[in-house]
Amino acid sequence: MSMKSQIHLQLPSRQPLFPSSTTLRTLPKDWERKDRKPILLHFLRKCSNTPLILLSAGKSSRSSVGRCLPEKASDSFESSETVHELTQEIIKNESGVLQILKGANSILPHVVFASTVLALVFPPSFTWFTNRYYAPALGFLMFAVGINSREKDFIEAFNRPAEIFVGYVGQFIIKPILGYFFGTIAGTVFHLPTPIGAGIMLTSCVSGAQLSNYATFLTDPSLAPLSIVMTSLSTATAVFVTPSLSLLLIGKRLPVDVKGMISSIMQIVVSPIAAGLLLNRFLPKFCDVIRPILPPLSVFVTALCVGSPLARNIDAVMSPFGVIILLLVIGFHLSSFVAGYALTGLVFQKASNVKALQRTISFETGMQSSLLALALANRFFQDPLVGVPPAISVVIMSLMGFSLVMLWTRKREIPA
């Protein structure tokens, strides 16, 4: 009699069709890796021709199973495993503002640097992007933010009103005070033209930058929704706050069209964000189609908005007082970062996550929508020198923000 005819294979009546969780825990540790699916499928396909001994819950007892699974059961298990992993993948890759920021802004520092160099070396590459394109470009960026936002991104963060309030104070009280200080010394100490000081003040009056959300995401991912709420709140209220601050700080120096600025901010900021939110709410399938192309387009538009102001104001930037403007803008942003960090440490000194809060609000205070300031400067101020500080601020803000990201993430990795 052959060997095969002498072997009788039968599953015990109480033996489950699939291994229990206790049994699976005894399998090699390699099965717990992310690539366990190929290992499991290989095991299921091979086991129909190979006897298998599975360890049970006992330390020394063993249950012998003749053939681990028939082919159909293996297919069923493969199907359920595939559905489970696809579900997990969908949940993991669920589109939201954080995922879009992660995809789009990951190359933004390189874009800012490349656009800056290209604008300085070959200005004609950006000079075609004139003033009339700024408002539509910034509106597109705001639309991209709205279409990738969801209500749930803000629900949790709205439960932290104290942190939101401190961030708002840093954005619209501390920062404008610093802007007024550096704008004043630009004229009184360094004897720069009055429009230069006005440009610094205007830069300090605008809302927070969306780039601060990504900076927070890199350093403290759990606080990224809070950063989004802070930026969104400052953007929404900028309709009234920015024109008021501009009139308060520079109204006596240069004429300010408050009604025109309110109308412009409504067109550039509020309407595009609202349109994106509405589309995302009522036409989700359409949003799913266009969402993948928004990050690269946003990066391209950002490159134009960064390079154009430098290229069009190359004479002022390269002028004898260009270095002084650069130093003043650096001083303004540096003091804003430090002020936001210090204020948060003072108010929330007993909080368990005080360091993370300090980093988050520091980004919110030190990084603002300089592109919006540039658009307002080009539209409502006849002197082109008003747009020079916002143009330089776009570059300095990005470089300083990501330098802090690298510094803080490196410090967090050292203790580990």
C-alpha positions as CSV (number, residue, x, y, z in Angstrom):
1,M,0.0,0.0,0.0
2,S,1.3,3.4,-0.9
3,M,2.2,6.1,1.6
4,K,-0.6,8.3,0.5
5,S,-3.2,5.6,1.0
6,Q,-2.0,5.0,4.6
7,I,-2.5,8.6,5.7
8,H,-6.0,9.6,6.8
9,L,-6.5,13.4,7.1
10,Q,-9.4,14.8,9.0
11,L,-10.1,18.1,10.7
12,P,-11.2,17.8,14.4
13,S,-14.9,18.6,14.8
14,R,-14.1,21.5,17.0
15,Q,-11.2,22.8,15.0
16,P,-12.0,26.2,13.5
17,L,-11.6,26.7,9.8
18,F,-9.0,29.5,10.3
19,P,-6.3,29.7,12.9
20,S,-7.3,31.6,16.1
21,S,-5.7,34.9,17.1
22,T,-3.7,33.0,19.8
23,T,-2.4,30.6,17.2
24,L,-1.4,33.5,14.8
25,R,0.6,35.1,17.6
26,T,2.9,32.1,17.6
27,L,3.8,32.5,13.9
28,P,7.1,34.1,13.0
29,K,7.4,37.8,13.7
30,D,7.9,38.5,10.0
31,W,4.2,37.8,9.5
32,E,3.5,41.0,11.4
33,R,5.2,43.2,8.8
34,K,3.4,45.4,6.4
35,D,4.1,42.9,3.7
36,R,2.4,40.1,5.5
37,K,-0.2,39.7,2.8
38,P,2.2,38.1,0.3
39,I,3.5,35.8,3.1
40,L,-0.1,34.7,4.1
41,L,-1.1,34.2,0.5
42,H,2.0,32.1,-0.2
43,F,1.2,30.0,2.9
44,L,-2.4,29.5,1.9
45,R,-1.5,28.5,-1.7
46,K,1.3,26.0,-0.6
47,C,-0.5,24.5,2.4
48,S,-2.9,22.4,0.2
49,N,0.2,20.2,-0.7
50,T,2.0,20.4,2.6
51,P,1.0,19.2,6.1
52,L,1.1,21.9,8.8
53,I,1.4,21.7,12.5
54,L,-0.1,24.7,14.4
55,L,0.8,25.5,18.0
56,S,-2.2,26.0,20.2
57,A,-2.6,28.1,23.3
58,G,-0.8,25.6,25.5
59,K,2.9,25.8,25.9
60,S,3.7,22.2,24.9
61,S,0.5,20.8,23.4
62,R,0.1,20.6,19.6
63,S,-2.9,20.1,17.3
64,S,-2.2,18.3,14.1
65,V,-4.0,19.4,11.0
66,G,-3.6,17.3,7.9
67,R,-4.2,19.9,5.2
68,C,-4.4,23.4,6.4
69,L,-7.0,24.7,3.9
70,P,-8.6,23.7,0.7
71,E,-8.1,25.9,-2.3
72,K,-11.5,27.5,-2.1
73,A,-11.1,28.4,1.5
74,S,-7.7,29.9,0.6
75,D,-9.4,32.0,-2.1
76,S,-12.0,33.1,0.4
77,F,-9.4,34.1,2.9
78,E,-7.4,35.9,0.2
79,S,-10.6,37.8,-0.7
80,S,-11.4,38.9,2.8
81,E,-7.8,39.8,3.5
82,T,-7.8,41.9,0.3
83,V,-11.0,43.7,1.2
84,H,-9.7,44.4,4.7
85,E,-6.5,45.8,3.5
86,L,-8.2,47.9,0.8
87,T,-10.5,49.3,3.4
88,Q,-7.6,50.2,5.7
89,E,-5.8,51.7,2.7
90,I,-8.8,53.9,1.9
91,I,-9.1,55.1,5.5
92,K,-5.4,55.8,5.6
93,N,-5.4,57.7,2.3
94,E,-8.6,59.6,3.0
95,S,-8.2,62.9,1.3
96,G,-8.2,65.9,3.6
97,V,-6.5,69.2,4.1
98,L,-3.5,67.6,5.9
99,Q,-3.0,65.1,3.1
100,I,-3.1,67.7,0.5
101,L,-0.7,70.0,2.4
102,K,1.6,67.0,2.8
103,G,1.6,66.3,-0.9
104,A,1.8,69.9,-2.2
105,N,4.0,71.6,0.3
106,S,6.6,68.9,0.6
107,I,8.5,70.5,-2.4
108,L,7.5,74.0,-1.6
109,P,10.8,75.0,0.0
110,H,12.6,73.9,-3.1
111,V,10.1,75.8,-5.3
112,V,10.6,79.0,-3.2
113,F,14.4,78.7,-3.4
114,A,14.4,77.9,-7.2
115,S,12.0,80.7,-8.0
116,T,14.1,83.2,-6.0
117,V,17.3,82.3,-7.8
118,L,15.6,82.3,-11.2
119,A,14.0,85.6,-10.6
120,L,17.3,87.2,-9.5
121,V,19.3,85.6,-12.3
122,F,16.8,85.9,-15.2
123,P,14.0,88.4,-14.3
124,P,12.2,88.1,-17.7
125,S,11.1,84.5,-16.7
126,F,8.6,86.0,-14.2
127,T,8.0,89.6,-15.4
128,W,5.1,88.5,-17.6
129,F,3.1,87.6,-14.5
130,T,1.8,91.1,-13.9
131,N,-0.5,92.6,-11.3
132,R,-3.7,91.6,-12.9
133,Y,-2.8,87.9,-12.3
134,Y,-2.2,88.2,-8.5
135,A,-5.9,88.2,-7.4
136,P,-6.9,85.2,-9.5
137,A,-3.8,83.3,-8.5
138,L,-4.3,83.9,-4.8
139,G,-8.0,83.1,-5.2
140,F,-7.1,79.7,-6.8
141,L,-4.9,78.9,-3.8
142,M,-7.7,79.7,-1.4
143,F,-10.1,77.6,-3.5
144,A,-7.7,74.7,-3.2
145,V,-7.7,75.1,0.6
146,G,-11.5,75.1,0.6
147,I,-12.0,72.2,-1.6
148,N,-9.8,70.0,0.6
149,S,-11.3,71.1,3.9
150,R,-13.9,69.3,5.9
151,E,-16.0,70.2,8.9
152,K,-14.4,67.5,11.0
153,D,-11.0,69.1,10.6
154,F,-12.2,71.9,12.8
155,I,-14.5,70.3,15.3
156,E,-11.8,69.0,17.6
157,A,-9.7,72.2,17.4
158,F,-12.7,74.4,18.3
159,N,-12.8,72.7,21.7
160,R,-9.6,74.6,22.5
161,P,-10.7,78.3,22.7
162,A,-7.9,79.4,24.9
163,E,-5.2,78.3,22.4
164,I,-7.1,79.8,19.5
165,F,-7.4,83.1,21.3
166,V,-3.7,83.2,22.1
167,G,-2.9,82.5,18.4
168,Y,-5.3,85.2,17.3
169,V,-3.6,87.7,19.7
170,G,-0.2,86.8,18.2
171,Q,-1.5,87.1,14.7
172,F,-3.5,90.4,14.9
173,I,-2.0,92.2,17.9
174,I,1.6,91.3,18.5
175,K,2.5,91.0,14.8
176,P,1.0,94.4,13.8
177,I,2.8,96.1,16.7
178,L,6.1,94.6,15.5
179,G,5.3,95.6,11.9
180,Y,4.7,99.1,13.0
181,F,7.9,99.2,14.9
182,F,10.1,97.9,12.0
183,G,8.2,100.0,9.5
184,T,8.8,103.1,11.6
185,I,12.5,102.6,12.1
186,A,12.8,102.0,8.3
187,G,12.1,105.6,7.8
188,T,13.3,107.3,11.0
189,V,16.6,105.3,11.5
190,F,17.6,104.1,8.0
191,H,15.9,107.0,6.1
192,L,14.2,104.6,3.6
193,P,11.3,105.9,1.4
194,T,8.0,106.0,3.2
195,P,6.4,103.3,0.9
196,I,9.0,100.8,2.2
197,G,7.8,101.3,5.8
198,A,4.2,101.1,4.7
199,G,4.9,97.8,2.9
200,I,6.3,96.3,6.2
201,M,3.3,97.5,8.1
202,L,0.9,96.1,5.5
203,T,2.7,92.7,5.6
204,S,2.1,92.6,9.4
205,C,-1.7,93.3,9.0
206,V,-2.7,90.3,6.8
207,S,-3.9,86.9,8.0
208,G,-2.0,83.7,8.7
209,A,-0.3,81.7,6.0
210,Q,-1.5,78.3,5.0
211,L,2.2,77.2,5.0
212,S,2.1,77.4,8.8
213,N,-0.3,74.5,8.8
214,Y,2.2,72.3,7.0
215,A,5.0,73.4,9.2
216,T,3.0,72.4,12.3
217,F,2.1,69.1,10.6
218,L,5.9,68.3,10.2
219,T,6.8,69.2,13.8
220,D,3.6,68.3,15.8
221,P,1.1,66.4,13.6
222,S,-1.5,66.2,16.4
223,L,-1.8,70.0,16.5
224,A,-2.1,70.5,12.8
225,P,-6.0,70.8,13.0
226,L,-5.5,73.5,15.6
227,S,-3.2,75.3,13.3
228,I,-5.7,75.0,10.5
229,V,-8.5,76.5,12.7
230,M,-6.2,79.4,13.7
231,T,-5.3,80.2,10.1
232,S,-8.9,79.8,8.9
233,L,-10.2,82.1,11.6
234,S,-7.6,84.8,10.9
235,T,-8.3,84.5,7.2
236,A,-12.1,84.8,7.7
237,T,-11.9,87.8,10.0
238,A,-9.2,89.5,7.8
239,V,-12.1,90.9,5.8
240,F,-12.6,93.4,8.6
241,V,-9.3,93.3,10.6
242,T,-6.8,93.8,7.8
243,P,-8.3,97.0,6.4
244,S,-8.8,98.4,9.9
245,L,-5.3,97.7,10.9
246,S,-4.0,99.2,7.6
247,L,-5.9,102.3,8.1
248,L,-4.7,102.5,11.7
249,L,-1.1,102.0,11.0
250,I,-0.5,103.5,7.6
251,G,-3.6,105.5,6.9
252,K,-1.9,108.8,7.7
253,R,1.1,107.9,5.5
254,L,-0.6,106.7,2.3
255,P,-4.2,106.6,1.2
256,V,-6.1,103.4,2.0
257,D,-9.3,102.3,0.3
258,V,-10.9,100.4,3.1
259,K,-14.1,99.5,1.2
260,G,-12.0,98.4,-1.8
261,M,-9.8,96.3,0.4
262,I,-12.8,94.6,2.0
263,S,-14.3,93.9,-1.4
264,S,-10.9,92.5,-2.6
265,I,-10.5,90.2,0.4
266,M,-14.0,88.9,-0.1
267,Q,-13.2,88.1,-3.7
268,I,-9.7,86.7,-3.1
269,V,-10.2,84.8,0.2
270,V,-13.7,84.3,1.4
271,S,-15.5,83.5,-1.9
272,P,-13.0,81.0,-3.2
273,I,-12.9,79.1,0.2
274,A,-16.7,79.1,0.4
275,A,-16.9,77.8,-3.1
276,G,-14.5,75.0,-2.4
277,L,-16.4,74.0,0.7
278,L,-19.7,74.0,-1.1
279,L,-18.3,71.9,-3.9
280,N,-16.8,69.5,-1.5
281,R,-20.1,69.2,0.3
282,F,-22.5,68.8,-2.5
283,L,-20.4,67.5,-5.4
284,P,-17.9,65.2,-3.8
285,K,-17.4,63.1,-6.9
286,F,-16.4,66.1,-8.9
287,C,-14.0,67.2,-6.2
288,D,-12.4,63.7,-6.2
289,V,-11.7,64.1,-9.9
290,I,-10.1,67.5,-9.7
291,R,-8.4,67.1,-6.3
292,P,-5.3,65.2,-7.5
293,I,-4.4,68.0,-9.9
294,L,-4.7,70.8,-7.4
295,P,-1.4,70.3,-5.5
296,P,0.9,70.5,-8.6
297,L,-1.1,73.5,-9.8
298,S,-0.8,75.2,-6.4
299,V,2.9,74.7,-6.4
300,F,3.2,76.2,-9.9
301,V,1.0,79.2,-8.9
302,T,3.1,79.7,-5.8
303,A,6.3,79.7,-7.9
304,L,4.9,82.4,-10.0
305,C,3.7,84.5,-7.0
306,V,7.1,84.2,-5.4
307,G,9.3,84.8,-8.4
308,S,7.3,87.6,-10.0
309,P,7.5,90.3,-7.3
310,L,11.2,89.8,-7.0
311,A,11.7,90.0,-10.8
312,R,9.5,93.0,-11.2
313,N,11.2,94.8,-8.3
314,I,14.7,93.7,-9.1
315,D,16.1,97.2,-9.2
316,A,14.7,98.0,-5.7
317,V,15.9,94.7,-4.3
318,M,19.4,95.1,-5.8
319,S,19.6,98.8,-4.9
320,P,21.8,100.1,-2.1
321,F,19.0,100.0,0.4
322,G,17.9,96.5,-0.7
323,V,20.1,94.9,1.9
324,I,18.5,97.1,4.6
325,I,15.0,96.1,3.6
326,L,16.1,92.4,3.7
327,L,17.5,92.9,7.2
328,L,14.3,94.7,8.4
329,V,12.1,91.9,7.0
330,I,14.3,89.3,8.7
331,G,14.1,91.2,12.0
332,F,10.3,91.5,11.7
333,H,9.8,87.7,11.1
334,L,12.4,86.6,13.6
335,S,10.8,88.8,16.4
336,S,7.4,87.5,15.4
337,F,8.5,83.8,15.7
338,V,10.1,84.5,19.1
339,A,7.1,86.6,20.4
340,G,4.6,83.8,19.5
341,Y,6.8,81.2,21.2
342,A,7.4,83.3,24.4
343,L,3.7,84.3,24.7
344,T,2.5,80.7,24.5
345,G,5.1,79.6,27.1
346,L,3.9,82.3,29.5
347,V,0.2,81.6,29.1
348,F,0.3,77.8,29.0
349,Q,3.4,77.1,31.2
350,K,1.5,74.4,33.1
351,A,0.2,72.6,30.0
352,S,1.5,69.1,29.4
353,N,2.1,69.8,25.7
354,V,3.4,73.4,26.2
355,K,6.4,72.9,23.9
356,A,4.2,71.7,21.0
357,L,1.8,74.6,21.6
358,Q,4.7,77.0,21.6
359,R,5.9,75.7,18.2
360,T,2.4,75.8,16.7
361,I,1.6,79.4,17.8
362,S,5.1,80.5,16.9
363,F,4.4,79.4,13.3
364,E,1.1,81.1,13.3
365,T,2.6,84.4,14.5
366,G,5.7,84.4,12.4
367,M,4.2,83.2,9.1
368,Q,1.5,85.3,7.4
369,S,-0.1,85.5,3.9
370,S,2.5,87.8,2.4
371,L,1.0,87.0,-1.0
372,L,-2.2,88.6,0.1
373,A,-0.2,91.7,1.3
374,L,1.5,91.8,-2.1
375,A,-1.8,91.6,-3.9
376,L,-3.2,94.4,-1.8
377,A,-0.1,96.5,-2.3
378,N,-0.2,96.1,-6.0
379,R,-3.9,97.0,-6.2
380,F,-4.3,99.8,-3.7
381,F,-1.0,101.6,-3.6
382,Q,0.3,103.4,-6.6
383,D,4.0,103.3,-5.5
384,P,5.5,100.0,-6.5
385,L,7.9,100.2,-3.5
386,V,5.1,99.2,-1.2
387,G,5.2,95.7,-2.7
388,V,8.9,95.2,-2.1
389,P,8.7,94.2,1.6
390,P,5.8,91.7,1.0
391,A,7.8,90.3,-2.0
392,I,10.8,89.7,0.2
393,S,8.6,88.5,3.0
394,V,7.3,85.6,0.9
395,V,10.8,84.2,0.5
396,I,12.1,85.0,4.1
397,M,9.0,83.7,5.8
398,S,9.2,80.3,3.9
399,L,12.9,79.9,4.5
400,M,12.8,80.8,8.2
401,G,9.7,78.7,8.8
402,F,11.3,75.5,7.3
403,S,14.6,76.2,9.1
404,L,12.7,76.1,12.3
405,V,11.0,72.9,11.2
406,M,14.4,71.3,10.7
407,L,15.7,72.6,13.9
408,W,12.8,71.5,16.1
409,T,12.3,68.1,14.5
410,R,16.1,67.4,14.9
411,K,15.9,68.3,18.6
412,R,13.0,66.0,19.1
413,E,14.8,63.1,17.5
414,I,18.0,63.5,19.6
415,P,16.5,62.2,22.9
416,A,15.0,59.2,21.2
